[in-house]
Amino acid sequence: MEQMYILSNTTTAAFGQLKSGLAESGSALRRLMMAPLTKVNRVRRFDPVVKKV
């Protein structure tokens, strides 16, 4: 699972696996998810090209 988090650029807090045991606020989780969402938007641009190939 750790490798999946690293490859997808996702924080473990997004799936509720906090190591510190503290609850995160909604705004903190949104900031943690900015990097994976940016990666998805970059990859989404290539989707039509890949389907065409």
mmCIF file of the N, C-alpha and C atoms, coordinates in Angstrom:
data_MODEL
# 
_entry.id   MODEL 
# 
loop_
_atom_site.group_PDB 
_atom_site.id 
_atom_site.type_symbol 
_atom_site.label_atom_id 
_atom_site.label_alt_id 
_atom_site.label_comp_id 
_atom_site.label_asym_id 
_atom_site.label_entity_id 
_atom_site.label_seq_id 
_atom_site.pdbx_PDB_ins_code 
_atom_site.Cartn_x 
_atom_site.Cartn_y 
_atom_site.Cartn_z 
_atom_site.occupancy 
_atom_site.B_iso_or_equiv 
_atom_site.pdbx_formal_charge 
_atom_site.auth_seq_id 
_atom_site.auth_comp_id 
_atom_site.auth_asym_id 
_atom_site.auth_atom_id 
_atom_site.pdbx_PDB_model_num 
ATOM 1   N N  . MET A 1 1  ? 0.823   -1.184 0.000   1.00 0.00 ? 1  MET A N  1 
ATOM 2   C CA . MET A 1 1  ? 0.000   0.000  0.000   1.00 0.00 ? 1  MET A CA 1 
ATOM 3   C C  . MET A 1 1  ? 0.875   1.258  0.000   1.00 0.00 ? 1  MET A C  1 
ATOM 4   N N  . GLU A 1 2  ? 1.980   1.204  0.716   1.00 0.00 ? 2  GLU A N  1 
ATOM 5   C CA . GLU A 1 2  ? 2.849   2.386  0.770   1.00 0.00 ? 2  GLU A CA 1 
ATOM 6   C C  . GLU A 1 2  ? 3.349   2.754  -0.627  1.00 0.00 ? 2  GLU A C  1 
ATOM 7   N N  . GLN A 1 3  ? 3.693   1.764  -1.439  1.00 0.00 ? 3  GLN A N  1 
ATOM 8   C CA . GLN A 1 3  ? 4.170   2.038  -2.793  1.00 0.00 ? 3  GLN A CA 1 
ATOM 9   C C  . GLN A 1 3  ? 3.066   2.626  -3.658  1.00 0.00 ? 3  GLN A C  1 
ATOM 10  N N  . MET A 1 4  ? 1.820   2.177  -3.451  1.00 0.00 ? 4  MET A N  1 
ATOM 11  C CA . MET A 1 4  ? 0.706   2.745  -4.197  1.00 0.00 ? 4  MET A CA 1 
ATOM 12  C C  . MET A 1 4  ? 0.535   4.226  -3.858  1.00 0.00 ? 4  MET A C  1 
ATOM 13  N N  . TYR A 1 5  ? 0.675   4.548  -2.582  1.00 0.00 ? 5  TYR A N  1 
ATOM 14  C CA . TYR A 1 5  ? 0.557   5.951  -2.171  1.00 0.00 ? 5  TYR A CA 1 
ATOM 15  C C  . TYR A 1 5  ? 1.667   6.791  -2.801  1.00 0.00 ? 5  TYR A C  1 
ATOM 16  N N  . ILE A 1 6  ? 2.860   6.235  -2.859  1.00 0.00 ? 6  ILE A N  1 
ATOM 17  C CA . ILE A 1 6  ? 3.988   6.975  -3.432  1.00 0.00 ? 6  ILE A CA 1 
ATOM 18  C C  . ILE A 1 6  ? 3.802   7.170  -4.929  1.00 0.00 ? 6  ILE A C  1 
ATOM 19  N N  . LEU A 1 7  ? 3.414   6.110  -5.644  1.00 0.00 ? 7  LEU A N  1 
ATOM 20  C CA . LEU A 1 7  ? 3.241   6.205  -7.096  1.00 0.00 ? 7  LEU A CA 1 
ATOM 21  C C  . LEU A 1 7  ? 2.082   7.117  -7.482  1.00 0.00 ? 7  LEU A C  1 
ATOM 22  N N  . SER A 1 8  ? 1.021   7.090  -6.705  1.00 0.00 ? 8  SER A N  1 
ATOM 23  C CA . SER A 1 8  ? -0.138  7.917  -7.039  1.00 0.00 ? 8  SER A CA 1 
ATOM 24  C C  . SER A 1 8  ? -0.029  9.319  -6.464  1.00 0.00 ? 8  SER A C  1 
ATOM 25  N N  . ASN A 1 9  ? 1.035   9.570  -5.693  1.00 0.00 ? 9  ASN A N  1 
ATOM 26  C CA . ASN A 1 9  ? 1.247   10.887 -5.106  1.00 0.00 ? 9  ASN A CA 1 
ATOM 27  C C  . ASN A 1 9  ? 0.107   11.243 -4.146  1.00 0.00 ? 9  ASN A C  1 
ATOM 28  N N  . THR A 1 10 ? -0.423  10.237 -3.455  1.00 0.00 ? 10 THR A N  1 
ATOM 29  C CA . THR A 1 10 ? -1.539  10.411 -2.543  1.00 0.00 ? 10 THR A CA 1 
ATOM 30  C C  . THR A 1 10 ? -1.057  10.259 -1.110  1.00 0.00 ? 10 THR A C  1 
ATOM 31  N N  . THR A 1 11 ? -1.587  11.062 -0.235  1.00 0.00 ? 11 THR A N  1 
ATOM 32  C CA . THR A 1 11 ? -1.244  10.952 1.172   1.00 0.00 ? 11 THR A CA 1 
ATOM 33  C C  . THR A 1 11 ? -2.075  9.860  1.835   1.00 0.00 ? 11 THR A C  1 
ATOM 34  N N  . THR A 1 12 ? -1.519  9.231  2.840   1.00 0.00 ? 12 THR A N  1 
ATOM 35  C CA . THR A 1 12 ? -2.244  8.176  3.545   1.00 0.00 ? 12 THR A CA 1 
ATOM 36  C C  . THR A 1 12 ? -3.434  8.731  4.313   1.00 0.00 ? 12 THR A C  1 
ATOM 37  N N  . ALA A 1 13 ? -3.405  10.009 4.628   1.00 0.00 ? 13 ALA A N  1 
ATOM 38  C CA . ALA A 1 13 ? -4.514  10.632 5.356   1.00 0.00 ? 13 ALA A CA 1 
ATOM 39  C C  . ALA A 1 13 ? -5.793  10.642 4.524   1.00 0.00 ? 13 ALA A C  1 
ATOM 40  N N  . ALA A 1 14 ? -5.664  10.603 3.213   1.00 0.00 ? 14 ALA A N  1 
ATOM 41  C CA . ALA A 1 14 ? -6.846  10.603 2.350   1.00 0.00 ? 14 ALA A CA 1 
ATOM 42  C C  . ALA A 1 14 ? -7.670  9.338  2.535   1.00 0.00 ? 14 ALA A C  1 
ATOM 43  N N  . PHE A 1 15 ? -7.030  8.266  2.973   1.00 0.00 ? 15 PHE A N  1 
ATOM 44  C CA . PHE A 1 15 ? -7.721  7.000  3.176   1.00 0.00 ? 15 PHE A CA 1 
ATOM 45  C C  . PHE A 1 15 ? -7.907  6.686  4.657   1.00 0.00 ? 15 PHE A C  1 
ATOM 46  N N  . GLY A 1 16 ? -7.683  7.674  5.510   1.00 0.00 ? 16 GLY A N  1 
ATOM 47  C CA . GLY A 1 16 ? -7.912  7.502  6.938   1.00 0.00 ? 16 GLY A CA 1 
ATOM 48  C C  . GLY A 1 16 ? -6.829  6.743  7.660   1.00 0.00 ? 16 GLY A C  1 
ATOM 49  N N  . GLN A 1 17 ? -5.670  6.642  7.086   1.00 0.00 ? 17 GLN A N  1 
ATOM 50  C CA . GLN A 1 17 ? -4.570  5.911  7.718   1.00 0.00 ? 17 GLN A CA 1 
ATOM 51  C C  . GLN A 1 17 ? -3.541  6.895  8.248   1.00 0.00 ? 17 GLN A C  1 
ATOM 52  N N  . LEU A 1 18 ? -3.940  7.632  9.251   1.00 0.00 ? 18 LEU A N  1 
ATOM 53  C CA . LEU A 1 18 ? -3.046  8.616  9.854   1.00 0.00 ? 18 LEU A CA 1 
ATOM 54  C C  . LEU A 1 18 ? -2.128  7.938  10.857  1.00 0.00 ? 18 LEU A C  1 
ATOM 55  N N  . LYS A 1 19 ? -0.854  8.254  10.788  1.00 0.00 ? 19 LYS A N  1 
ATOM 56  C CA . LYS A 1 19 ? 0.096   7.647  11.707  1.00 0.00 ? 19 LYS A CA 1 
ATOM 57  C C  . LYS A 1 19 ? 0.082   8.347  13.057  1.00 0.00 ? 19 LYS A C  1 
ATOM 58  N N  . SER A 1 20 ? -0.305  9.603  13.081  1.00 0.00 ? 20 SER A N  1 
ATOM 59  C CA . SER A 1 20 ? -0.304  10.341 14.339  1.00 0.00 ? 20 SER A CA 1 
ATOM 60  C C  . SER A 1 20 ? -1.589  10.130 15.128  1.00 0.00 ? 20 SER A C  1 
ATOM 61  N N  . GLY A 1 21 ? -2.625  9.627  14.494  1.00 0.00 ? 21 GLY A N  1 
ATOM 62  C CA . GLY A 1 21 ? -3.883  9.376  15.186  1.00 0.00 ? 21 GLY A CA 1 
ATOM 63  C C  . GLY A 1 21 ? -4.761  10.598 15.334  1.00 0.00 ? 21 GLY A C  1 
ATOM 64  N N  . LEU A 1 22 ? -4.379  11.696 14.736  1.00 0.00 ? 22 LEU A N  1 
ATOM 65  C CA . LEU A 1 22 ? -5.158  12.926 14.831  1.00 0.00 ? 22 LEU A CA 1 
ATOM 66  C C  . LEU A 1 22 ? -6.163  13.014 13.695  1.00 0.00 ? 22 LEU A C  1 
ATOM 67  N N  . ALA A 1 23 ? -7.288  13.593 13.975  1.00 0.00 ? 23 ALA A N  1 
ATOM 68  C CA . ALA A 1 23 ? -8.295  13.797 12.936  1.00 0.00 ? 23 ALA A CA 1 
ATOM 69  C C  . ALA A 1 23 ? -7.940  15.049 12.143  1.00 0.00 ? 23 ALA A C  1 
ATOM 70  N N  . GLU A 1 24 ? -8.053  14.956 10.822  1.00 0.00 ? 24 GLU A N  1 
ATOM 71  C CA . GLU A 1 24 ? -7.763  16.091 9.953   1.00 0.00 ? 24 GLU A CA 1 
ATOM 72  C C  . GLU A 1 24 ? -9.056  16.821 9.622   1.00 0.00 ? 24 GLU A C  1 
ATOM 73  N N  . SER A 1 25 ? -8.974  18.117 9.455   1.00 0.00 ? 25 SER A N  1 
ATOM 74  C CA . SER A 1 25 ? -10.145 18.883 9.055   1.00 0.00 ? 25 SER A CA 1 
ATOM 75  C C  . SER A 1 25 ? -10.361 18.724 7.555   1.00 0.00 ? 25 SER A C  1 
ATOM 76  N N  . GLY A 1 26 ? -11.527 19.129 7.089   1.00 0.00 ? 26 GLY A N  1 
ATOM 77  C CA . GLY A 1 26 ? -11.836 19.023 5.667   1.00 0.00 ? 26 GLY A CA 1 
ATOM 78  C C  . GLY A 1 26 ? -10.911 19.859 4.817   1.00 0.00 ? 26 GLY A C  1 
ATOM 79  N N  . SER A 1 27 ? -10.579 21.065 5.283   1.00 0.00 ? 27 SER A N  1 
ATOM 80  C CA . SER A 1 27 ? -9.687  21.924 4.499   1.00 0.00 ? 27 SER A CA 1 
ATOM 81  C C  . SER A 1 27 ? -8.272  21.357 4.463   1.00 0.00 ? 27 SER A C  1 
ATOM 82  N N  . ALA A 1 28 ? -7.840  20.720 5.537   1.00 0.00 ? 28 ALA A N  1 
ATOM 83  C CA . ALA A 1 28 ? -6.509  20.107 5.545   1.00 0.00 ? 28 ALA A CA 1 
ATOM 84  C C  . ALA A 1 28 ? -6.462  18.929 4.575   1.00 0.00 ? 28 ALA A C  1 
ATOM 85  N N  . LEU A 1 29 ? -7.519  18.121 4.540   1.00 0.00 ? 29 LEU A N  1 
ATOM 86  C CA . LEU A 1 29 ? -7.557  17.009 3.589   1.00 0.00 ? 29 LEU A CA 1 
ATOM 87  C C  . LEU A 1 29 ? -7.598  17.511 2.154   1.00 0.00 ? 29 LEU A C  1 
ATOM 88  N N  . ARG A 1 30 ? -8.288  18.610 1.917   1.00 0.00 ? 30 ARG A N  1 
ATOM 89  C CA . ARG A 1 30 ? -8.333  19.179 0.566   1.00 0.00 ? 30 ARG A CA 1 
ATOM 90  C C  . ARG A 1 30 ? -6.943  19.605 0.127   1.00 0.00 ? 30 ARG A C  1 
ATOM 91  N N  . ARG A 1 31 ? -6.177  20.229 1.032   1.00 0.00 ? 31 ARG A N  1 
ATOM 92  C CA . ARG A 1 31 ? -4.808  20.625 0.688   1.00 0.00 ? 31 ARG A CA 1 
ATOM 93  C C  . ARG A 1 31 ? -3.930  19.406 0.445   1.00 0.00 ? 31 ARG A C  1 
ATOM 94  N N  . LEU A 1 32 ? -4.148  18.331 1.197   1.00 0.00 ? 32 LEU A N  1 
ATOM 95  C CA . LEU A 1 32 ? -3.361  17.122 1.006   1.00 0.00 ? 32 LEU A CA 1 
ATOM 96  C C  . LEU A 1 32 ? -3.658  16.457 -0.332  1.00 0.00 ? 32 LEU A C  1 
ATOM 97  N N  . MET A 1 33 ? -4.858  16.645 -0.853  1.00 0.00 ? 33 MET A N  1 
ATOM 98  C CA . MET A 1 33 ? -5.259  16.004 -2.104  1.00 0.00 ? 33 MET A CA 1 
ATOM 99  C C  . MET A 1 33 ? -4.949  16.857 -3.336  1.00 0.00 ? 33 MET A C  1 
ATOM 100 N N  . MET A 1 34 ? -4.367  18.027 -3.174  1.00 0.00 ? 34 MET A N  1 
ATOM 101 C CA . MET A 1 34 ? -4.085  18.888 -4.322  1.00 0.00 ? 34 MET A CA 1 
ATOM 102 C C  . MET A 1 34 ? -3.082  18.254 -5.282  1.00 0.00 ? 34 MET A C  1 
ATOM 103 N N  . ALA A 1 35 ? -2.034  17.630 -4.782  1.00 0.00 ? 35 ALA A N  1 
ATOM 104 C CA . ALA A 1 35 ? -1.026  17.021 -5.664  1.00 0.00 ? 35 ALA A CA 1 
ATOM 105 C C  . ALA A 1 35 ? -1.610  15.871 -6.486  1.00 0.00 ? 35 ALA A C  1 
ATOM 106 N N  . PRO A 1 36 ? -2.359  14.927 -5.885  1.00 0.00 ? 36 PRO A N  1 
ATOM 107 C CA . PRO A 1 36 ? -2.930  13.857 -6.717  1.00 0.00 ? 36 PRO A CA 1 
ATOM 108 C C  . PRO A 1 36 ? -3.934  14.376 -7.738  1.00 0.00 ? 36 PRO A C  1 
ATOM 109 N N  . LEU A 1 37 ? -4.715  15.381 -7.376  1.00 0.00 ? 37 LEU A N  1 
ATOM 110 C CA . LEU A 1 37 ? -5.687  15.923 -8.324  1.00 0.00 ? 37 LEU A CA 1 
ATOM 111 C C  . LEU A 1 37 ? -5.001  16.637 -9.477  1.00 0.00 ? 37 LEU A C  1 
ATOM 112 N N  . THR A 1 38 ? -3.889  17.288 -9.204  1.00 0.00 ? 38 THR A N  1 
ATOM 113 C CA . THR A 1 38 ? -3.116  17.930 -10.264 1.00 0.00 ? 38 THR A CA 1 
ATOM 114 C C  . THR A 1 38 ? -2.554  16.878 -11.215 1.00 0.00 ? 38 THR A C  1 
ATOM 115 N N  . LYS A 1 39 ? -2.093  15.762 -10.660 1.00 0.00 ? 39 LYS A N  1 
ATOM 116 C CA . LYS A 1 39 ? -1.560  14.680 -11.497 1.00 0.00 ? 39 LYS A CA 1 
ATOM 117 C C  . LYS A 1 39 ? -2.661  14.091 -12.375 1.00 0.00 ? 39 LYS A C  1 
ATOM 118 N N  . VAL A 1 40 ? -3.847  13.923 -11.833 1.00 0.00 ? 40 VAL A N  1 
ATOM 119 C CA . VAL A 1 40 ? -4.972  13.398 -12.607 1.00 0.00 ? 40 VAL A CA 1 
ATOM 120 C C  . VAL A 1 40 ? -5.307  14.329 -13.757 1.00 0.00 ? 40 VAL A C  1 
ATOM 121 N N  . ASN A 1 41 ? -5.309  15.624 -13.516 1.00 0.00 ? 41 ASN A N  1 
ATOM 122 C CA . ASN A 1 41 ? -5.615  16.579 -14.581 1.00 0.00 ? 41 ASN A CA 1 
ATOM 123 C C  . ASN A 1 41 ? -4.561  16.555 -15.682 1.00 0.00 ? 41 ASN A C  1 
ATOM 124 N N  . ARG A 1 42 ? -3.287  16.337 -15.310 1.00 0.00 ? 42 ARG A N  1 
ATOM 125 C CA . ARG A 1 42 ? -2.231  16.236 -16.325 1.00 0.00 ? 42 ARG A CA 1 
ATOM 126 C C  . ARG A 1 42 ? -2.427  14.993 -17.175 1.00 0.00 ? 42 ARG A C  1 
ATOM 127 N N  . VAL A 1 43 ? -2.736  13.871 -16.548 1.00 0.00 ? 43 VAL A N  1 
ATOM 128 C CA . VAL A 1 43 ? -2.900  12.607 -17.272 1.00 0.00 ? 43 VAL A CA 1 
ATOM 129 C C  . VAL A 1 43 ? -4.174  12.631 -18.109 1.00 0.00 ? 43 VAL A C  1 
ATOM 130 N N  . ARG A 1 44 ? -5.193  13.314 -17.641 1.00 0.00 ? 44 ARG A N  1 
ATOM 131 C CA . ARG A 1 44 ? -6.474  13.362 -18.345 1.00 0.00 ? 44 ARG A CA 1 
ATOM 132 C C  . ARG A 1 44 ? -6.329  13.967 -19.741 1.00 0.00 ? 44 ARG A C  1 
ATOM 133 N N  . ARG A 1 45 ? -5.383  14.876 -19.917 1.00 0.00 ? 45 ARG A N  1 
ATOM 134 C CA . ARG A 1 45 ? -5.168  15.472 -21.239 1.00 0.00 ? 45 ARG A CA 1 
ATOM 135 C C  . ARG A 1 45 ? -4.693  14.450 -22.262 1.00 0.00 ? 45 ARG A C  1 
ATOM 136 N N  . PHE A 1 46 ? -3.982  13.410 -21.812 1.00 0.00 ? 46 PHE A N  1 
ATOM 137 C CA . PHE A 1 46 ? -3.447  12.407 -22.726 1.00 0.00 ? 46 PHE A CA 1 
ATOM 138 C C  . PHE A 1 46 ? -4.423  11.281 -23.018 1.00 0.00 ? 46 PHE A C  1 
ATOM 139 N N  . ASP A 1 47 ? -5.528  11.214 -22.318 1.00 0.00 ? 47 ASP A N  1 
ATOM 140 C CA . ASP A 1 47 ? -6.483  10.113 -22.478 1.00 0.00 ? 47 ASP A CA 1 
ATOM 141 C C  . ASP A 1 47 ? -6.986  9.976  -23.916 1.00 0.00 ? 47 ASP A C  1 
ATOM 142 N N  . PRO A 1 48 ? -7.457  11.031 -24.597 1.00 0.00 ? 48 PRO A N  1 
ATOM 143 C CA . PRO A 1 48 ? -7.916  10.867 -25.974 1.00 0.00 ? 48 PRO A CA 1 
ATOM 144 C C  . PRO A 1 48 ? -6.799  10.394 -26.919 1.00 0.00 ? 48 PRO A C  1 
ATOM 145 N N  . VAL A 1 49 ? -5.586  10.855 -26.689 1.00 0.00 ? 49 VAL A N  1 
ATOM 146 C CA . VAL A 1 49 ? -4.463  10.453 -27.527 1.00 0.00 ? 49 VAL A CA 1 
ATOM 147 C C  . VAL A 1 49 ? -4.200  8.966  -27.356 1.00 0.00 ? 49 VAL A C  1 
ATOM 148 N N  . VAL A 1 50 ? -4.216  8.482  -26.128 1.00 0.00 ? 50 VAL A N  1 
ATOM 149 C CA . VAL A 1 50 ? -3.958  7.069  -25.862 1.00 0.00 ? 50 VAL A CA 1 
ATOM 150 C C  . VAL A 1 50 ? -5.077  6.210  -26.460 1.00 0.00 ? 50 VAL A C  1 
ATOM 151 N N  . LYS A 1 51 ? -6.304  6.637  -26.366 1.00 0.00 ? 51 LYS A N  1 
ATOM 152 C CA . LYS A 1 51 ? -7.415  5.879  -26.948 1.00 0.00 ? 51 LYS A CA 1 
ATOM 153 C C  . LYS A 1 51 ? -7.310  5.813  -28.456 1.00 0.00 ? 51 LYS A C  1 
ATOM 154 N N  . LYS A 1 52 ? -6.834  6.887  -29.066 1.00 0.00 ? 52 LYS A N  1 
ATOM 155 C CA . LYS A 1 52 ? -6.694  6.922  -30.521 1.00 0.00 ? 52 LYS A CA 1 
ATOM 156 C C  . LYS A 1 52 ? -5.605  5.958  -30.974 1.00 0.00 ? 52 LYS A C  1 
ATOM 157 N N  . VAL A 1 53 ? -4.517  5.910  -30.235 1.00 0.00 ? 53 VAL A N  1 
ATOM 158 C CA . VAL A 1 53 ? -3.401  5.025  -30.575 1.00 0.00 ? 53 VAL A CA 1 
ATOM 159 C C  . VAL A 1 53 ? -3.843  3.587  -30.393 1.00 0.00 ? 53 VAL A C  1 
# 
